[in-house]
């Protein structure tokens, strides 16, 4: 009985390793992304900076499944992305957006987190 259990566990481990190798990994959101002069920079420590011209807005970020949560510090209403995505489209601040990558990880697509599908914004990865 121990032998059958060992073989079953070994086979499951091999299958998991094969699936992991074939599936590859998702691109990282860390780095700088730009859309129409708005630059989002996601740092590895879960903080970030949004810049628009000479203005900068700090935020904390985290990923939960396919949702990107952004908590702006200071005065978030002045942040271009928070204003456009939240206030104009939803009438109230929204700090979570569905996201996905396209163009082999070179485009970060943000959409609403409410299932309405009102918008998709395509941020292009900037080279450092």
C-alpha positions as CSV (number, residue, x, y, z in Angstrom):
1,X,0.0,0.0,0.0
2,X,2.9,2.4,0.8
3,X,4.4,1.7,-2.6
4,X,1.1,2.6,-4.4
5,X,0.8,5.8,-2.4
6,X,4.4,6.8,-3.1
7,X,4.0,6.1,-6.9
8,X,0.8,8.2,-6.9
9,X,2.4,11.1,-5.1
10,X,5.4,10.9,-7.4
11,X,3.2,11.0,-10.5
12,X,1.3,14.0,-9.2
13,X,4.5,15.8,-8.5
14,X,5.8,15.1,-12.0
15,X,2.5,16.4,-13.5
16,X,2.6,19.6,-11.5
17,X,6.2,20.2,-12.6
18,X,5.3,19.7,-16.2
19,X,2.3,22.0,-16.0
20,X,4.3,24.6,-14.3
21,X,7.0,24.4,-17.0
22,X,4.6,24.5,-19.9
23,X,2.4,27.3,-18.4
24,X,5.3,29.7,-18.1
25,X,4.9,32.7,-15.8
26,X,2.9,35.9,-16.0
27,X,4.7,39.1,-16.8
28,X,5.5,41.2,-13.8
29,X,3.6,44.5,-13.2
30,X,6.8,45.9,-11.6
31,X,8.3,48.6,-13.7
32,X,7.1,51.7,-15.5
33,X,4.0,52.0,-17.8
34,X,2.8,55.0,-19.8
35,X,-0.4,56.1,-21.4
36,X,-0.9,59.6,-22.8
37,X,1.7,61.2,-20.6
38,X,0.6,59.4,-17.4
39,X,3.3,57.2,-16.1
40,X,2.7,54.5,-13.5
41,X,5.7,53.1,-11.7
42,X,5.2,49.9,-9.7
43,X,8.0,49.2,-7.3
44,X,8.8,45.7,-5.9
45,X,8.0,46.8,-2.3
46,X,4.3,47.4,-3.1
47,X,4.6,51.2,-3.4
48,X,4.4,53.2,-6.6
49,X,4.4,56.6,-8.1
50,X,2.1,58.1,-10.8
51,X,3.6,61.0,-12.6
52,X,1.8,63.4,-14.9
53,X,4.0,66.3,-16.1
54,X,5.7,67.7,-13.0
55,X,3.0,66.3,-10.6
56,X,3.7,63.0,-8.7
57,X,1.2,60.9,-6.7
58,X,2.4,58.1,-4.4
59,X,0.3,54.9,-4.0
60,X,0.5,51.5,-2.4
61,X,-0.5,48.6,-4.6
62,X,-1.2,44.9,-4.4
63,X,-2.6,42.2,-6.6
64,X,-5.4,39.9,-5.6
65,X,-6.0,37.4,-8.4
66,X,-6.8,39.4,-11.5
67,X,-7.5,42.6,-9.5
68,X,-5.0,45.4,-9.0
69,X,-5.7,47.4,-5.9
70,X,-4.2,50.9,-5.7
71,X,-4.4,53.0,-2.5
72,X,-3.4,56.6,-3.3
73,X,-1.7,58.6,-0.5
74,X,-2.3,62.2,0.1
75,X,-4.9,63.7,-2.2
76,X,-6.0,60.9,-4.5
77,X,-8.7,63.0,-6.3
78,X,-5.9,65.0,-8.0
79,X,-4.4,61.9,-9.5
80,X,-5.2,61.7,-13.2
81,X,-5.7,57.9,-13.2
82,X,-7.8,57.9,-10.0
83,X,-9.9,60.8,-11.3
84,X,-10.5,59.4,-14.8
85,X,-11.1,55.8,-13.8
86,X,-13.0,56.4,-10.6
87,X,-14.8,59.7,-10.4
88,X,-15.8,60.3,-13.9
89,X,-16.8,56.7,-14.7
90,X,-18.2,55.6,-11.4
91,X,-19.1,58.8,-9.5
92,X,-17.1,57.7,-6.5
93,X,-13.5,56.8,-5.8
94,X,-12.6,53.3,-6.9
95,X,-9.3,51.7,-5.9
96,X,-9.5,48.3,-7.6
97,X,-9.2,47.5,-11.3
98,X,-9.2,44.3,-13.3
99,X,-6.0,43.9,-15.2
100,X,-4.4,41.7,-17.8
101,X,-1.3,41.8,-20.0
102,X,-1.2,41.8,-23.8
103,X,1.4,42.0,-26.5
104,X,3.7,39.5,-24.8
105,X,3.6,41.5,-21.5
106,X,4.5,44.8,-23.1
107,X,1.0,46.3,-22.5
108,X,-0.8,46.5,-19.2
109,X,-4.5,46.6,-19.7
110,X,-6.7,48.2,-16.9
111,X,-10.4,47.9,-16.8
112,X,-13.1,48.4,-14.3
113,X,-13.6,46.0,-11.4
114,X,-17.4,46.1,-11.5
115,X,-18.1,43.8,-14.4
116,X,-19.5,46.6,-16.5
117,X,-16.6,46.6,-19.0
118,X,-16.9,50.3,-19.6
119,X,-13.3,50.9,-20.5
120,X,-9.9,49.4,-21.1
121,X,-6.8,51.5,-20.8
122,X,-3.7,50.2,-22.4
123,X,-0.4,51.3,-20.7
124,X,2.8,50.5,-22.6
125,X,5.8,49.2,-20.7
126,X,8.7,51.8,-20.7
127,X,12.2,50.6,-20.9
128,X,14.5,51.7,-18.1
